[in-house]
């Protein structure tokens, strides 16, 4: 191995990644959400069903009431309840960020060597 690879291996947190392949090791080294725990969507559905049962209503009726509250709040200028529940249940909407720069200069970090810079500019048609 050359010195560059040895230097990179020492910078890798070996509890999270395999120092040779760079892939994550199996398991849950950072703690994270415990295996088998419920995600927000499942908890939300369970909550709706529980409230519906307690109020002799259907889950759909409870859902409609919550949407009515969300609509009223949004109409009054507070979108947070609606946005947060929708994002957590259905996932956030796709957000596309485009990065453009004059002649592609802003697209390439200054730390890259000239040969790699030319190759990258060729790939993006500049």
Phi, psi and omega per residue, in radians:
X1 nan 2.523 3.064
X2 -1.485 2.980 -3.075
X3 -1.101 -0.540 -3.128
X4 -1.072 -0.820 3.141
X5 -1.137 -0.689 3.125
X6 -1.103 -0.708 3.132
X7 -1.108 -0.768 -3.141
X8 -1.120 -0.675 -3.132
X9 -1.106 -0.600 -3.130
X10 -1.264 -0.384 -3.141
X11 -1.510 -0.163 -3.109
X12 -1.463 2.275 3.061
X13 -1.315 1.826 -2.990
X14 -1.216 -0.196 3.088
X15 -1.362 -0.360 -3.092
X16 -1.825 -0.625 -3.063
X17 -2.293 2.704 3.034
X18 -1.326 2.162 -3.051
X19 -1.150 -0.339 -3.124
X20 -1.578 -0.876 -3.101
X21 -1.543 -0.400 -3.090
X22 1.373 0.044 3.141
X23 -1.434 2.673 3.091
X24 -1.165 2.465 3.049
X25 -1.334 2.715 3.123
X26 -1.183 2.702 3.112
X27 1.884 -2.878 -3.080
X28 -2.282 1.189 -3.011
X29 -1.144 -0.469 -3.091
X30 -1.593 0.094 -3.082
X31 1.623 -1.434 3.106
X32 0.992 -2.912 3.117
X33 -1.305 2.283 -3.125
X34 -1.043 2.531 3.120
X35 -1.024 2.350 3.124
X36 1.526 -0.074 3.133
X37 -1.318 2.769 -3.074
X38 -1.523 2.489 3.053
X39 -1.444 3.008 -3.064
X40 -1.070 -0.724 -3.095
X41 -1.043 -0.768 3.138
X42 -1.147 -0.755 3.095
X43 -1.067 -0.710 3.141
X44 -1.078 -0.834 -3.138
X45 -1.085 -0.759 3.113
X46 -1.073 -0.712 3.125
X47 -1.110 -0.819 3.136
X48 -1.026 -0.772 -3.128
X49 -1.134 -0.696 3.141
X50 -1.146 -0.823 3.134
X51 -1.105 -0.698 3.126
X52 -1.080 -0.784 -3.132
X53 -1.099 -0.747 -3.136
X54 -1.133 -0.471 -3.085
X55 -1.883 0.264 -3.123
X56 0.866 0.823 3.122
X57 -2.246 2.996 3.054
X58 -1.591 2.710 3.065
X59 -0.986 -0.606 3.126
X60 -1.115 -0.676 3.113
X61 -1.140 -0.714 3.108
X62 -1.121 -0.776 3.120
X63 -1.018 -0.748 3.120
X64 -1.110 -0.695 3.111
X65 -1.122 -0.732 3.118
X66 -1.135 -0.669 3.084
X67 -1.161 -0.600 3.095
X68 -1.126 -0.733 3.089
X69 -1.102 -0.787 -3.141
X70 -1.069 -0.714 3.130
X71 -1.104 -0.788 3.141
X72 -1.071 -0.790 3.131
X73 -1.095 -0.746 3.137
X74 -1.122 -0.688 3.115
X75 -1.077 -0.585 3.123
X76 -1.491 0.054 3.062
X77 1.797 -0.025 -3.140
X78 -1.855 1.747 -3.088
X79 -1.621 -0.113 -2.967
X80 -1.068 -0.765 -3.121
X81 -1.074 -0.862 -3.122
X82 -1.098 -0.876 -3.098
X83 -1.064 -0.810 -3.088
X84 -1.116 -0.777 -3.133
X85 -1.195 -0.725 3.130
X86 -1.118 -0.752 3.122
X87 -1.089 -0.690 -3.091
X88 -1.339 -0.563 -3.127
X89 -1.458 -0.794 -3.027
X90 -1.833 -0.149 -3.098
X91 1.617 2.637 3.139
X92 -1.189 2.604 3.070
X93 -1.158 2.585 3.132
X94 -1.074 2.263 3.093
X95 -2.036 2.169 -3.130
X96 -1.898 2.194 3.083
X97 -1.954 2.157 3.097
X98 -1.820 2.319 3.110
X99 -1.946 2.034 3.119
X100 -2.220 2.688 3.099
X101 -2.669 2.756 3.140
X102 -1.068 2.129 3.139
X103 0.998 0.385 3.105
X104 1.317 0.056 -3.073
X105 -1.120 -0.633 -3.136
X106 -1.318 -0.215 -3.102
X107 -1.462 -0.337 -3.017
X108 -1.998 2.237 -3.139
X109 -1.081 2.599 -3.138
X110 -1.201 -0.316 -3.073
X111 -1.413 -0.075 -3.094
X112 -1.441 2.555 -3.129
X113 -1.318 2.842 -3.033
X114 -1.082 -0.686 -3.130
X115 -1.093 -0.814 3.121
X116 -1.184 -0.597 3.118
X117 -1.097 -0.769 3.118
X118 -1.112 -0.719 3.135
X119 -1.100 -0.757 3.125
X120 -1.139 -0.747 3.107
X121 -1.092 -0.605 3.077
X122 -1.137 -0.650 3.131
X123 -1.157 -0.604 -3.109
X124 -1.657 0.118 3.041
X125 1.360 0.521 3.141
X126 -1.910 nan nan
